[in-house]
């Protein structure tokens, strides 16, 4: 499964919102040294009950707009 997300780092709490056909993911982790990307992978893994090793950011490593692949 491939999904497009917009990441909002530095939020008060972790949250998952579906809005206008796109997912917005609020993360408490700051966008420094890859902490937000690591938190994103952990949060998506928890949300979709998948292993962290099955989740990969395939586009947008340094952008708020990312494409994520979740494999089985």
Helices and strands as residue ranges (DSSP letters): E 2-8, E 15-19, E 22-26, H 35-47, G 52-54, E 55-59, E 65-70
